[in-house]
Amino acid sequence: TDEVVVIDGREEAPDDPRFDADVFVENTTSFNDAVNSGLSVGAPGTLATWVEALERYGTLSLATAVRPAIDAAEDGFIVDETYAAQTAGNLGRFRQISSTAETFLVDNDVPAVGSRVRNRDLAATYKLLAHEGPDAFYEGPLAAEIVDTVQDPPTTAAASEPWQPGFLDMDPDYKPHVVYY
């Protein structure tokens, strides 16, 4: 149709009276405090955007569309110099959150260049979405796990930075909105 459509499915800030214009000023002392916290987490809109795009313009089901991502997460990828360097640059932060360390590090260190990194948890999440659809992400046990992590970041004993809890919750009225431009 020669029409350009932009679908905006950015995350939304939590609908909580404590999440106001001063939330980062009152709860953090630096940009890193904000980044390293649940305060920076909004209700994810990416999946809603995928579903909207597939329903309006796609020819594939969500299950078919995520199949390559499942394969990629299960098969993994070979660590290159760039990935190793980026991981090394975040090593201090990655070591402070147990699930992040388990996902991105090998023996609590940067994976070796040439090694293979797999993300079986991500593959399992994509499989869940393929079988149960987006409600499994926004309303089910996975959503509860995300909220629990945001509200109580799983820090390790070595955590040295302030990992503030966030305000994301299991609001049953929340439905990510998608905006067209």
Secondary structure, 3 states (H helix, E strand, C coil): CCCCCCEECCCECCCCCCCCCCHHHHHCCCHHHHHCCHHHCCECCHHHHHHHHHHHHCCCCHHHHHHHHHHHHHHCEECCHHHHHHHHHCHHHHCCEHHHHHHHCECCECCCCCCEECCHHHHHHHHHHHHHCCHHHHCCHHHHHHHHHHHCCCECCCCCCCCCCCCCCCCCCCCCCCEEC
